[in-house]
Amino acid sequence: MDFLSAHWLDLTTTILGLAYILLEYRASVWMWLVGFAMQSLGIVLYYQKGLYADCGMEFYYLAMTVYGWWRWVRGSAEKKALPIRHFPRRLVLPWMGIIAAVWAVIYWLLVHFTNSNVPLADSFTTALSLIGIWALAHKYLEQWFIWIAVDVVTCVLYYYKDIPFKASLYALYVIIAIMGYLKWKRMMGKESTAAV
């Protein structure tokens, strides 16, 4: 009972996270609402565990859940619903540069202004997540590859930081992300066939 009472926030955000990834797998707009609740609680959890970059990232996620919901509901100019599409190649290099710069800045901030003992991994997952949530909001198929990288590192990081439920969830996320990529790829093929 002491274990559950000490980890209730971890357990609650894990349950919400599982619902979120399953809704994302189905490309359901409801994932944004579940994500908003999960990220609100995540702010408290990550602050308590000294994962300051992850804590700060949750504020960005909150804003992106509102933006993502709006993008998915509003759709695109030519279609009612936003279609699944490929990440534009012209954006790959600029976004890689942004990720590297953000990673370096967050790492520097964590080293100089916090007591973080995991600044390299914490800043890496935060920087990569910036583009991941943006790519998800735009319904890009390749967002799944970004999340696979984030999920692997986060799983190890959270076990190390004694957040066992969320760590286990991120291990499951890796599997679901692989399956999600395949499902979205099939859905994208069906959407393009229906458009012809």
NUZA-899498 format. One record per residue: residue in one letter; chain; x, y, z of N, C-alpha, C, O in turn; residue number from 1. Coordinates in pm, 1 decimal. Each point is the difference from the previous one (the first is absolute). Layout:
! NUZA-899498
REC  residuo  cadena        nX        nY        nZ       caX       caY       caZ        cX        cY        cZ        oX        oY        oZ  num
REC        A       A         X         Y         Z         X         Y         Z         X         Y         Z         X         Y         Z  NUM
...
//
This chain:
! NUZA-899498
REC  residuo  cadena        nX        nY        nZ       caX       caY       caZ        cX        cY        cZ        oX        oY        oZ  num
REC        M       A      81.9    -119.9       0.0     -81.9     119.9       0.0      86.3     126.4       0.0     -33.1      99.0     -65.3    1
REC        D       A     144.9    -103.8     139.9      90.8     114.5       2.8      57.1      27.5    -139.2      17.0     114.8     -41.0    2
REC        F       A      12.4    -225.6     -31.2      55.4      14.7    -134.7     -99.5      73.3     -90.3      37.4      92.2     -72.4    3
REC        L       A    -165.1    -134.0      77.3    -101.8      63.7     -83.6     -23.0     144.7      40.8     -19.1      86.6     -85.3    4
REC        S       A      20.9     -60.4     215.0     -22.2     137.3      43.6     118.1      88.9     -38.0     -17.8     119.1     -25.2    5
REC        A       A     137.6    -175.9      20.9     118.3      77.0     -40.1       5.8      20.3    -151.1      63.4      94.0     -48.0    6
REC        H       A    -129.5    -182.1     -26.8       7.2       5.3    -147.2    -134.7      27.7     -65.7     -16.8     -31.3    -117.8    7
REC        W       A     -80.4      89.0     189.7    -133.5      19.6     -56.7       1.8      91.2    -121.8     -73.7     -23.1     -95.9    8
REC        L       A     156.8     126.0      98.8       7.5      92.3    -113.2      61.0     -69.4    -121.3     -45.7      18.7    -112.8    9
REC        D       A     147.8     -97.7     136.6      62.3     -80.3    -104.8    -103.3     -94.9     -60.8     -10.7     -10.5    -122.2   10
REC        L       A     -64.9     -58.0     207.3    -100.4     -96.0     -46.6    -112.4      68.9     -77.9     -41.9     -49.4    -104.7   11
REC        T       A      -6.6     162.1     154.6    -109.3      72.9     -67.2      43.2      49.6    -137.6     -73.3     -15.4     -97.7   12
REC        T       A     193.0      75.4      90.1      46.8      49.4    -130.1      31.4    -116.3     -94.5      -7.9      14.9    -121.9   13
REC        T       A      43.0    -129.2     177.9      23.8    -118.6     -83.0    -129.7     -49.1     -63.3      -3.1     -32.3    -118.8   14
REC        I       A    -103.0      26.8     197.4    -130.6     -42.6     -53.0     -46.8      97.7    -107.8     -47.6     -41.4    -105.7   15
REC        L       A      61.3     170.7     133.1     -36.6     100.0    -100.6      88.8     -12.9    -124.3     -47.1      14.9    -112.8   16
REC        G       A     174.6     -42.6     134.6      92.8     -16.5    -112.3     -34.3    -118.9     -87.0      15.2       5.4    -122.1   17
REC        L       A     -61.2    -112.6     184.0     -41.3    -117.4     -76.6    -123.5      32.5     -84.3      -8.1     -36.4    -117.3   18
REC        A       A     -87.5     105.3     179.0    -118.9      41.5     -75.9      40.3      91.5    -115.1     -52.7     -11.9    -110.6   19
REC        Y       A     145.5     102.5     136.5      46.9      94.6    -102.0      61.0     -71.8    -120.4     -36.4      27.8    -114.3   20
REC        I       A     129.1    -119.9     140.0      68.1     -66.2    -111.4     -96.0     -88.8     -78.4      13.4     -12.5    -121.7   21
REC        L       A    -109.2     -48.9     188.7     -98.4     -81.9     -71.4     -90.0      86.9     -88.0     -36.3     -39.4    -110.8   22
REC        L       A       0.8     157.8     161.1     -78.8      92.7     -81.7      83.0      54.5    -116.4     -51.8      21.0    -109.7   23
REC        E       A     182.1       1.8     134.9      88.3      44.2    -109.1      11.6    -109.7    -104.9      -4.1      28.2    -119.7   24
REC        Y       A      18.5    -152.1     163.0       7.5    -114.3     -90.4    -121.1      -2.4     -92.8      11.8     -31.0    -118.6   25
REC        R       A    -127.3      63.9     173.7    -123.9       0.8     -79.1     -21.9     130.4     -75.5     -98.8      15.3     -71.8   26
REC        A       A     192.0      79.0      88.5     -11.5     133.5     -60.9    -128.5      68.4      44.6     -69.4      62.9     -79.9   27
REC        S       A      38.8     -76.1     209.4    -121.0      59.5      56.7      28.9     138.7      56.1      99.2      19.1      70.4   28
REC        V       A    -183.0      75.0    -100.4      15.7     136.5      47.7     -10.7       8.8     152.5      47.7      96.7      59.5   29
REC        W       A    -109.7    -196.5       4.5     -16.2      -1.1     145.7     132.6     -11.2      73.7       7.5      29.9     119.2   30
REC        M       A      97.8     -73.0    -189.5     130.0     -10.6      66.0      45.9     135.0      54.2      72.1       5.8      99.5   31
REC        W       A    -113.6     102.2    -164.6      44.2     132.8      43.8     -57.8      35.4     136.8      69.0      61.9      81.0   32
REC        L       A    -192.7     -99.1     -53.5     -60.6      26.5     130.6      68.1     -81.6     109.8      32.3      52.7     106.5   33
REC        V       A     -10.8    -180.8    -132.8      68.9     -86.6      95.5     142.3      51.7      22.5      49.1       0.8     112.8   34
REC        G       A      16.0      41.8    -219.9     135.0      54.4      10.8       6.0     123.5      87.8      95.6      18.5      75.2   35
REC        F       A    -195.5      64.5     -84.3      -3.3     121.8      82.0      -2.0     -35.4     149.1      72.6      59.9      79.3   36
REC        A       A    -155.5    -156.8     -41.8      -6.0     -42.8     140.5     132.4     -63.9      43.0      50.5      27.5     108.8   37
REC        M       A       4.8    -112.6    -194.9     125.3     -68.3      31.2     113.7     100.3      20.1      78.6     -12.4      93.9   38
REC        Q       A     -70.5     111.0    -181.9     109.4      96.8       9.6     -15.3      93.2     120.2      99.6      41.5      59.1   39
REC        S       A    -221.1      -9.2     -23.4     -22.4      83.6     118.0      54.8     -69.0     125.1      67.5      63.1      81.5   40
REC        L       A     -96.4    -191.8     -66.5      51.7     -75.8     113.6     150.5     -26.8     -13.8      71.8      -9.2      99.6   41
REC        G       A     -25.9      -2.9    -222.8     142.0     -23.7     -24.9      88.3     113.4      48.8     113.9     -23.4      40.5   42
REC        I       A    -164.1     144.9     -43.7      75.7     115.5      49.0      40.9     -23.0     145.5     115.1      21.3      37.9   43
REC        V       A    -211.2     -64.9      42.1      25.9     -23.9     142.8      96.0    -117.4      17.5      96.2       9.7      76.2   44
REC        L       A    -121.3    -120.1    -145.8      82.3    -120.1      12.2     146.2      27.5     -34.3      89.9     -34.5      76.7   45
REC        Y       A     -66.9      96.2    -191.1     137.8      21.5     -44.5      73.4     101.4      87.2     120.7     -11.8      21.0   46
REC        Y       A    -192.0     109.7      28.7      63.0      96.2      90.6      43.6     -70.9     128.7     110.2      22.8      49.8   47
REC        Q       A    -197.0    -108.2       3.2      32.7     -73.6     121.5     121.6     -90.8     -18.9      78.0     -19.2      93.2   48
REC        K       A     -61.6     -36.8    -213.6     108.1     -94.1     -27.1     127.0      67.9     -50.6      99.0     -67.8     -27.9   49
REC        G       A    -100.2     199.8      15.6     118.5      71.7     -45.1      26.6     -11.2    -148.7     112.4      22.7     -44.9   50
REC        L       A    -215.1     -57.5     -32.6      11.1      -4.0    -146.2     -49.9     133.9     -52.9    -110.2      10.2     -54.0   51
REC        Y       A     193.4      92.2      70.4     -43.0     137.2     -24.8     -28.8      28.6    -147.3     -92.9      74.5     -31.4   52
REC        A       A     170.8    -132.2     -58.2     -27.7      20.4    -142.6    -132.6     -65.9     -37.4     -79.5      57.6     -74.3   53
REC        D       A      55.9    -177.9     125.7    -128.1     -66.6     -25.4    -115.3      80.7      58.8    -106.7      10.7     -60.5   54
REC        C       A     129.2      45.7     178.5    -102.6      82.3      64.6     -32.7     121.0     -87.4    -116.9      29.2     -25.1   55
REC        G       A     219.1      40.0     -20.3     -20.5     115.9     -87.3     -65.9     -38.4    -130.7     -81.8      74.1     -54.4   56
REC        M       A     118.8    -191.7       4.7     -55.6     -48.1    -126.2    -151.1     -19.8       9.4     -71.5      16.8     -98.8   57
REC        E       A      23.6     -52.0     216.5    -143.5     -22.1      17.0     -80.6     127.0     -28.6    -112.9      -8.6     -48.4   58
REC        F       A     169.2     125.9      77.5     -69.4     125.4     -32.0     -12.7      16.1    -152.0    -103.8      42.6     -50.6   59
REC        Y       A     210.3     -77.0     -20.2      -3.7       3.0    -146.3    -103.7    -101.4     -50.5     -78.0      30.1     -90.4   60
REC        Y       A      77.9    -150.2     149.6     -97.5    -101.8     -39.1    -143.3      48.1      21.3     -87.1     -25.6     -83.1   61
REC        L       A      62.6      94.7     193.7    -135.1      51.8      24.5     -43.9      91.2    -113.8    -111.6     -11.9     -50.7   62
REC        A       A     199.3     102.0      11.5     -32.2      89.8    -111.4     -18.5     -79.8    -130.1     -90.0      29.2     -78.9   63
REC        M       A     175.2    -129.2      57.3      -9.2     -78.1    -123.5    -124.1     -89.4      -2.7     -49.2     -32.7    -108.0   64
REC        T       A      -2.3      -7.6     224.4    -123.5     -79.2      -1.3    -116.6      84.7     -48.6     -87.4     -48.4     -71.9   65
REC        V       A      86.8     174.1     111.4    -104.8      90.9     -47.9      17.1      22.3    -150.5     -96.8      -6.4     -75.8   66
REC        Y       A     220.5      32.5      33.8      28.7      21.1    -142.4     -30.7    -126.1     -81.0     -62.6       8.8    -105.6   67
REC        G       A     105.8    -125.9     153.4     -23.6    -125.7     -71.3    -147.9     -30.2     -14.5     -46.1     -40.2    -106.8   68
REC        W       A     -28.3      60.1     215.5    -145.0     -21.4      -7.0     -60.8      92.4    -104.5     -81.3     -43.3     -81.7   69
REC        W       A     120.2     169.5      83.9     -52.3      97.6     -96.4      34.9     -39.8    -143.4     -85.3       7.4     -88.4   70
REC        R       A     211.7     -50.2      64.1      42.1     -40.6    -135.3     -79.4    -121.4     -47.7     -45.2      -4.6    -114.4   71
REC        W       A      28.9     -93.0     202.5     -68.5    -122.8     -40.6    -148.0      23.5     -22.3     -58.1     -60.1     -90.4   72
REC        V       A      -5.1     145.7     169.8    -143.2      27.5     -14.2     -23.9      91.8    -119.0     -93.2     -21.2     -77.6   73
REC        R       A     177.0     122.8      63.1     -16.3      95.4    -109.7      30.4     -64.6    -134.3     -58.6      36.2    -102.0   74
REC        G       A     151.7    -133.0     102.7      36.5     -66.1    -125.0      93.2      85.0     -82.4      71.5      85.3      52.8   75
REC        S       A     -72.4    -108.5    -180.6      83.6      77.3     -91.7     -89.8      75.7     -95.9    -120.5     -24.5      -6.9   76
REC        A       A     179.7     115.9     -66.3     -77.7      86.0     -89.6     -77.1     -80.3    -104.2    -112.5      35.6     -35.1   77
REC        E       A     172.3    -143.5     -14.3     -64.5     -74.5    -107.3     -86.1    -116.8      46.9     -78.0     -53.8     -78.7   78
REC        K       A      90.4      13.1     205.5     -76.4    -113.9      49.9     -61.7      33.8     134.5      48.4      86.8      72.6   79
REC        K       A    -155.8    -157.0     -41.1     -64.5      23.0     129.1      88.4     -46.8     115.7      19.8      74.3      96.2   80
REC        A       A      32.8    -194.7    -104.2      87.2     -52.8     105.3     145.2      10.0     -44.8      30.5     -14.6    -118.3   81
REC        L       A      57.4      39.2     212.2     142.6       7.4     -31.5      48.7    -139.5     -37.7     -14.8     -93.4      78.8   82
REC        P       A      72.6      77.4    -198.0      45.6    -133.1     -42.3     137.0     -34.6      59.4      77.3      88.8      36.1   83
REC        I       A     -49.0    -216.9     -26.6     133.8     -46.3      35.5      87.5      24.7    -121.9     -39.5     -30.5    -112.5   84
REC        R       A     157.3      85.3     134.6      89.2      30.4    -113.2     144.5     -16.4      41.9      29.5     -23.5     117.2   85
REC        H       A      60.7      35.9    -213.6     143.0     -13.2      26.7      58.1     131.2      51.6     -46.2     108.5     -35.1   86
REC        F       A     147.9    -121.2     118.6      75.3     115.2      49.4      71.1      63.1    -119.7      71.5     -69.9     -71.9   87
REC        P       A     -89.3     200.4      48.9      64.1      62.5    -116.1     153.4      -8.0       6.3      59.9      37.8     100.6   88
REC        R       A       1.5     -85.5    -204.9     146.5     -15.4      -4.3      72.2     132.4      19.9     108.3       3.7      58.3   89
REC        R       A    -167.1     103.7    -106.1      64.3     131.2      11.7      12.1      44.7     145.8      76.9      91.1      30.5   90
REC        L       A    -151.9    -154.1      58.9       4.3      37.3     141.5      94.9     -86.4      83.6      26.2      31.9     116.0   91
REC        V       A      25.5    -140.7    -173.6      82.7     -92.9      77.7     126.1      68.4      53.6      24.5      -3.3     120.6   92
REC        L       A      54.7      64.1    -206.1     124.6      63.6      46.0     -24.5     117.7      94.1      67.7       9.8     102.3   93
REC        P       A    -161.8      79.7    -132.7     -25.0     107.6      96.0     -41.9     -51.7     137.7      44.9      51.4     102.4   94
REC        W       A    -130.9    -152.9    -100.4     -43.9     -52.7     128.7     111.5     -72.5      72.7       5.2       4.3     123.0   95
REC        M       A      85.2     -71.5    -195.4     114.2     -64.3      64.6      89.6     105.5      65.1      52.1     -20.7     109.6   96
REC        G       A     -34.8     133.4    -177.9      77.7     109.9      56.7     -66.5      57.9     124.8      67.0      31.3      98.4   97
REC        I       A    -199.0     -17.6    -103.7     -74.8      51.6     115.6      12.7     -95.9     118.1      21.0      42.7     113.5   98
REC        I       A     -33.8    -172.7    -140.9      12.3     -99.8     106.7     138.1       8.4      64.9      10.7       1.3     122.6   99
REC        A       A      95.0       4.4    -204.0     136.6       7.1      54.0      19.7     126.5      84.1      59.8      -4.8     107.5  100
REC        A       A    -109.8     115.9    -156.6      14.7     126.5      74.2     -77.9      -2.4     130.7      51.3      41.5     103.9  101
REC        V       A    -174.6     -90.0    -108.7     -82.6      -6.0     120.3      61.0     -97.8     100.7       1.8      27.1     120.1  102
REC        W       A      47.7    -139.7    -169.0      65.1     -97.8      86.7     117.2      65.4      73.9      13.8     -14.8     121.4  103
REC        A       A      69.7      86.5    -195.2     117.3      65.5      60.1     -41.4     105.2     103.5      58.5       7.1     108.1  104
REC        V       A    -157.8      73.3    -140.9     -45.0     105.6      92.4     -59.3     -60.7     127.3      32.6      42.7     110.8  105
REC        I       A    -119.3    -142.0    -127.2     -62.2     -61.9     117.6     105.6     -70.0      84.7      -3.6       7.6     122.8  106
REC        Y       A      96.5     -74.9    -187.3     108.1     -66.5      73.9      78.0     102.8      82.3      26.2     -21.6     118.4  107
REC        W       A       9.9     131.3    -180.3      74.9     105.3      69.7     -79.3      53.8     118.8      55.1      18.4     108.5  108
REC        L       A    -184.1       6.8    -129.1     -85.0      50.3     107.9      -9.0    -100.0     116.0       7.6      38.6     116.6  109
REC        L       A     -23.5    -165.8    -149.4     -11.0    -101.5     104.1     130.5     -13.5      79.3      -2.2     -16.9     121.9  110
REC        V       A     114.0      24.3    -191.2     130.4     -12.7      66.7      27.9     120.2      90.1      51.7     -16.2     110.6  111
REC        H       A     -84.9     134.5    -156.2      36.3     121.6      72.3    -105.4      51.8      98.7      33.6      74.9      91.8  112
REC        F       A    -159.7    -113.5    -109.3    -104.7      59.9      83.5     -88.3     -99.4      75.8     -95.5      40.4      66.3  113
REC        T       A     126.5    -169.8     -75.6     -79.0     -98.8      74.1      94.0    -101.0      65.4     121.0       0.6     -23.0  114
REC        N       A    -179.0     -85.8     103.7      76.7    -108.8      61.1     -21.2    -131.7     -74.9      18.7    -107.2      57.5  115
REC        S       A     -57.4     114.2    -184.4     -26.2    -119.2     -80.3     123.6     -88.8      -6.7     111.2      47.9     -22.2  116
REC        N       A    -132.0    -178.0      41.8     110.5     -93.6     -16.4     -11.0     -78.0    -131.2      75.2     -94.6     -23.5  117
REC        V       A    -169.6     135.3     -61.2     -18.5     -64.0    -131.2     -20.1     105.9    -109.5     -92.2     -12.7     -80.7  118
REC        P       A     175.9     115.9      76.4     -27.4     109.5     -93.5       8.4     -38.5    -147.6     -73.4      55.5     -81.8  119
REC        L       A     160.8    -148.8      46.2      15.6     -37.3    -140.5    -125.3     -70.3     -53.0     -52.7      36.8    -105.0  120
REC        A       A       5.7    -137.6     178.0    -118.5     -74.6     -44.3    -126.0      84.8      11.8     -84.8      -3.0     -89.1  121
REC        D       A      71.4      78.5     197.9    -118.2      84.4      21.4     -11.9     105.1    -110.0    -108.9      23.7     -52.3  122
REC        S       A     219.5      38.0      18.0      -3.6     103.4    -104.6     -20.9     -61.7    -138.4     -65.1      60.9     -85.0  123
REC        F       A     119.5    -181.4      60.9     -18.1     -66.9    -128.5    -146.0     -32.1     -26.6     -53.5      33.1    -105.7  124
REC        T       A     -11.2     -98.4     203.1    -139.8     -38.5     -21.2     -89.4     123.1     -12.5     -98.3      -1.4     -74.1  125
REC        T       A     132.1     106.1     145.7     -79.0     123.1      -7.9      14.4      64.8    -137.3     -99.3      39.3     -61.4  126
REC        A       A     222.1     -28.3      13.7      23.1      62.5    -130.6     -67.3     -79.4    -112.1     -63.2      58.4     -88.0  127
REC        L       A      76.2    -188.7      90.9     -59.9     -82.8    -104.8    -152.4       0.4       8.5     -68.5      -8.4    -102.0  128
REC        S       A      16.5      18.1     222.1    -145.2       3.5      18.5     -62.5     126.8     -56.8    -116.8      -0.3     -39.0  129
REC        L       A     193.7     108.2      34.4     -51.4     124.1     -59.5     -49.4     -24.1    -142.0    -109.3      42.9     -37.2  130
REC        I       A     189.8    -111.0     -40.2     -38.1     -26.7    -139.0    -102.8    -112.8      -7.5     -85.9      -0.2     -88.1  131
REC        G       A      94.6     -95.1     179.9     -94.4    -112.0      -2.1    -143.9      44.1      15.9     -86.9     -42.2     -76.3  132
REC        I       A      61.2     125.6     173.5    -138.6      44.7      23.8     -46.7      92.1    -113.1    -117.3      -2.2     -37.3  133
REC        W       A     208.0      82.3     -16.7     -34.7      86.2    -113.9     -35.7     -86.3    -121.5     -98.5      26.4     -68.9  134
REC        A       A     179.7    -130.0      43.4     -26.5     -89.3    -114.0    -130.8     -75.9      19.4     -72.1     -25.2     -96.6  135
REC        L       A      40.9     -11.4     220.9    -126.7     -66.3      28.6    -117.2      94.4     -25.4    -101.1     -40.1     -57.7  136
REC        A       A     114.8     165.1     100.7    -106.4      98.1     -21.4     -27.8      19.6    -149.3    -112.1      33.1     -38.7  137
REC        H       A     214.4     -53.6     -44.8     -16.6      13.5    -145.2     -32.4    -133.5     -67.6     -13.8      -7.8    -122.1  138
REC        K       A       2.1     -96.0     203.5     -38.5    -134.6     -46.1      99.0     -57.4    -101.5     -39.2     -60.7     -99.7  139
REC        Y       A     169.5      81.5     127.5     103.6     -56.6     -85.6      28.0    -143.8      40.6      17.9     -28.7     118.4  140
REC        L       A     -13.9     -60.6    -214.1      24.3    -141.5      24.1     131.1     -22.9      76.0       5.6     -82.8      90.9  141
REC        E       A      97.4     154.6    -127.4     133.3     -22.9      56.1      14.1      44.0     145.6     104.3     -22.4      61.4  142
REC        Q       A    -207.1      84.2      -6.0       5.4      36.6     141.7      22.1    -122.9      86.7      55.2      10.2     109.6  143
REC        W       A     -97.9    -125.9    -157.9      19.6    -122.8      76.4     147.7     -31.4      19.5      37.0     -49.9     106.3  144
REC        F       A      48.6      76.9    -204.0     144.0     -26.9      14.4      60.9      87.3     109.8      85.4     -44.6      76.6  145
REC        I       A    -130.5     168.2     -70.8      48.0      91.5     103.6     -36.0     -54.7     137.4      83.2      -1.7      90.7  146
REC        W       A    -208.0     -43.1     -75.8     -44.9     -50.0     129.5      69.7    -129.1      39.6      21.3     -24.2     118.9  147
REC        I       A      14.4     -58.7    -214.9      73.4    -122.9      33.7     132.6      35.7      66.4      36.0     -58.4     102.2  148
REC        A       A      36.6     153.9    -159.5     127.9      43.5      59.2     -20.8      59.5     139.1      73.4     -31.8      93.5  149
REC        V       A    -173.8     118.2     -80.6     -29.6      62.0     130.1     -38.7    -106.8     101.6      46.0       3.4     114.2  150
REC        D       A    -129.7     -97.8    -154.7     -51.6    -101.1      92.0     109.3     -92.0      53.3      -1.1     -34.9     118.1  151
REC        V       A      94.5      -4.4    -202.6     108.9     -88.1      43.9      84.0      69.5     107.5      26.2     -57.6     105.6  152
REC        V       A      15.7     181.2    -132.8      83.7      73.4      96.2     -79.0      30.5     127.2      52.8     -12.6     110.5  153
REC        T       A    -178.4      52.5    -125.9     -82.2      34.6     115.6     -24.5    -120.8      89.5      -0.4      13.2     122.4  154
REC        C       A     -19.7    -128.9    -180.5     -20.7    -122.5      77.1     117.8     -22.8      94.4     -20.1     -22.9     119.3  155
REC        V       A     140.8      28.7    -170.7     119.6     -20.6      80.9      13.1     110.2     105.4      30.4     -27.2     116.1  156
REC        L       A     -53.4     150.6    -157.7      11.7     115.1      90.1     -98.2     -10.2     117.1      37.3      27.1     114.2  157
REC        Y       A    -160.9     -65.5    -141.1    -101.4      -5.7     105.2      23.2    -116.1      97.0     -29.0      12.1     119.1  158
REC        Y       A      80.5    -123.1    -168.6      38.0    -107.0      93.3     109.7      50.5      93.1      -3.7     -24.1     120.6  159
REC        Y       A      99.8      93.6    -177.0     109.6      54.8      79.5     -50.5      99.8     104.4      52.2       5.1     111.3  160
REC        K       A    -153.3      74.1    -146.9     -53.1     103.5      89.8    -112.3     -52.5      89.6     -68.4      79.2      64.8  161
REC        D       A      48.4    -210.2     -59.9    -100.0     -63.5      87.2    -142.9      45.9     -31.4     -76.8      37.8      88.5  162
REC        I       A      45.3     -42.8    -216.0    -137.1      24.2     -46.3     -40.0    -127.6     -75.7     -13.4       1.7    -122.4  163
REC        P       A      -5.3    -111.3     195.5     -12.6    -130.8     -65.2    -121.5     -19.2     -88.5       9.4     -65.8    -103.6  164
REC        F       A    -123.2     121.6     141.7    -119.3     -19.6     -82.2      14.6      70.1    -135.0     -28.1     -57.9    -105.0  165
REC        K       A      72.5     183.3     109.9      18.8      74.2    -125.9     112.5     -61.6     -82.7      -7.5      -1.2    -122.8  166
REC        A       A     111.5     -49.9     188.3     108.1     -65.8     -73.4     -53.7    -121.0     -76.1      34.2     -21.7    -116.2  167
REC        S       A    -118.8     -56.9     183.3     -61.0    -116.0     -65.3     -90.8      44.0    -114.1      -5.4     -64.8    -104.5  168
REC        L       A     -65.6     174.9     125.2     -85.9      53.1    -105.2      82.3      37.5    -123.6     -41.3     -27.3    -112.7  169
REC        Y       A     157.3      89.6     133.7      83.1      38.9    -113.7      57.4    -121.1     -71.9      23.2       5.4    -120.8  170
REC        A       A       0.1    -114.4     192.6      41.4    -123.6     -66.8    -112.9     -49.9     -90.0      23.6     -43.8    -112.5  171
REC        L       A    -146.5      51.1     163.6    -116.6     -37.7     -79.4     -19.4      96.5    -117.0     -39.6     -41.1    -109.1  172
REC        Y       A      67.6     169.8     132.5     -11.1     100.7    -106.3      84.6     -37.4    -122.3     -41.6      21.9    -113.8  173
REC        V       A     159.0     -77.7     137.9      86.4     -37.5    -113.4     -72.7     -98.7     -89.8      -0.6      14.9    -122.2  174
REC        I       A     -60.4    -115.4     182.7     -73.0    -102.5     -77.0    -120.3      62.4     -69.3     -23.7     -25.0    -118.2  175
REC        I       A     -52.2     106.1     191.3    -118.8      62.7     -58.5      38.4      97.2    -111.1     -71.8      12.2     -99.3  176
REC        A       A     184.6      56.9     115.3      44.8      93.4    -103.9      33.2     -73.4    -130.5     -30.4      48.8    -108.9  177
REC        I       A      92.0    -164.6     120.9      29.1     -79.5    -120.2    -130.9     -43.0     -66.2     -15.9      12.6    -121.4  178
REC        M       A     -77.0     -63.1     201.8    -130.9     -40.7     -53.1     -77.5     120.9     -52.6     -69.8      -9.6    -101.0  179
REC        G       A      82.3     123.5     169.7     -67.5     122.8     -43.0      48.6      47.1    -135.5     -78.9      42.7     -84.3  180
REC        Y       A     209.2     -50.8      64.1      55.3      37.9    -130.0     -61.2     -85.9    -110.2     -42.1      51.7    -103.6  181
REC        L       A      37.3    -181.6     126.0     -55.0     -90.0    -101.6    -149.0      26.9     -23.8     -46.4      -1.9    -114.0  182
REC        K       A     -27.9      26.8     222.4    -143.3      28.5     -13.8     -21.5     130.9     -75.1     -81.2       5.9     -92.3  183
REC        W       A     154.0      99.8     131.7     -16.1     129.2     -67.6      39.1     -10.3    -147.0     -61.4      64.7     -84.8  184
REC        K       A     162.8    -145.4      53.5      42.3     -16.8    -139.0    -113.0     -63.0     -81.1     -26.7      41.2    -112.9  185
REC        R       A     -39.9    -141.9     171.4    -115.8     -61.6     -68.1    -113.2     100.7     -15.5     -62.3       8.9    -105.7  186
REC        M       A      36.1      67.4     212.9    -106.5     100.7      -5.1      29.8     105.8    -106.6     -89.5      45.4     -71.3  187
REC        M       A     216.9      -7.4      62.0      39.8      99.2     -99.5     -23.2     -54.2    -140.9     -44.3      73.1     -88.5  188
REC        G       A      74.4    -200.9      68.3     -24.6     -62.8    -130.1    -147.7      -2.5     -34.3     -37.2      23.7    -115.0  189
REC        K       A     -47.9     -52.1     213.1    -143.7      -1.6     -22.6     -52.0     139.3     -30.4     -86.6      16.8     -85.9  190
REC        E       A     139.4      84.6     156.5     -43.0     138.8     -24.1      35.9      43.6    -140.9     -79.9      65.2     -67.4  191
REC        S       A     202.2    -101.4      21.6      39.9      42.0    -134.4     -76.1     -76.3    -106.7     -26.3      54.9    -107.1  192
REC        T       A     -10.5    -181.6     133.3     -80.5     -76.7     -94.3    -140.8      57.7      -9.5     -57.2       8.8    -108.6  193
REC        A       A       1.7      30.6     223.8    -135.2      57.7       2.9      -4.9     135.6     -69.5    -103.6      38.4     -54.3  194
REC        A       A     216.2      35.0      55.9       4.5     132.5     -60.1       5.5      -6.7    -152.1     -29.5      98.6     -67.5  195
REC        V       A      67.4    -214.5      13.1      15.0     -13.2    -146.4    -134.8     -16.0     -66.0      -7.8     -12.4    -122.2  196
//
